[in-house]
Amino acid sequence: MTTLKDISRRLGLSVTQVSRALNGHDDVNAETRERVAAAARAMNYHPNMTARKLVSGRSGMVGLVIPKYKGLGSDAMFMEVVAGLSAQFSSREMQFVLHIMEESEPAIPVYQRLVGRGALDGFVLIDPHNDDPRVTFLQSAGLPFVVHGRPSAKPDFPFFDIENEKLLFELTTYLASAGHRRIALLNGLVGRPYVSHRTRGFANACEAAGIPPQDRFERHGDMDAAHGLVSTVGLFNGPGPRPTAIICGNVRIAHGVYQALASLRLSIPQDVSVVAHDDHLPDLRASAFFPSLTVTKAPLRESWKPMADCLAGAIDGLPLAELQQIGAYEFIARNSVAPPAG
């Protein structure tokens, strides 16, 4: 294993000079920093994390804790999250650690153990709940973290999010402007912040368009095709009025909706219009649906850089105002919307 002494001997520099060059100190000129960096790469040098922590108080390691669930290893979204975050932290010379806990295991004791070991500088939190206890614990522990979402009304912590309320308002308004009055929303699980924001955007748009509550349909469930299929069959087989348009929380749900409507011999968009939010995952393309799917699009992969920036900034003690970011989304009208039949 290559050490700082090995690099110093090769270059004829002191160990202190090599160390300060690798850590980017201003008192080492650019030419020397480049010589040291090139030698470190050629000699396959990796910093001793224990020694680094003794000097700086930091390990250079951040963690993500997730519960184990069926299909975890084949979940394209999970792979997108892990690969994207790992690449971003690696580019900042930080190590990204994944900890998978048992599905029934309480989260807080896991975080207590990990924090108690002192090996991690901070955490990434994904899939937060409203008023998430992980946030409360990490704030009380004084450990930096970043959240994918906003699990409180007035977040006082680093986060990255998209405008979920606004995008649902826009999708609903688009359907209402096409003449739809009976609109269904197939949302995610109750208790998630993005679900609450989308419900609010849906309700506000319906109210603005003069659509009364009895003409709104909302169903909650996992963000998968099964939710779209089962909910759609229920909406069209049950008693009472049926929706003329369906808003899907993601493209996976929309895939199930398309399957259900086909089995019910209902056509899109002649009988039912369908729109969705698109995370732009590699396994399912909204543009490849038939008919092509109208969406709001915010690629999930565009979340990882700002999240890594926010956590690295929190570790460095940057002001909170610089550690809260909201990403943009794009509205794309395709062929899945038409005025309601009749």
Secondary structure, DSSP 4 states (H G I P E B T S, - for coil): ---HHHHHHHHT--HHHHHHHHTT-TTS-HHHHHHHHHHHHHTT----HHHHHHHHS--SEEEEEEE--TTGGG-HHHHHHHHHHHHHHHHTT-EEEEEEEPTTS-HHHHHHHHHHHT--SEEEE-SPPTT-HHHHHHHHHT--EEEES--SSS--S-EEEE-HHHHHHHHHHHHHHTT--SEEEEE--TT-HHHHHHHHHHHHHHHHTT--GGGEEEEE--SSHHHHHHHHHHHHHSSS---SEEEESSHHHHHHHHHHHHHTT--TTTT-EEEEEE---TT--GGGSSSPPEEEE--GGGGHHHHHHHHHHHHTT--GGGSEEEE--EEE--SS--PPP-
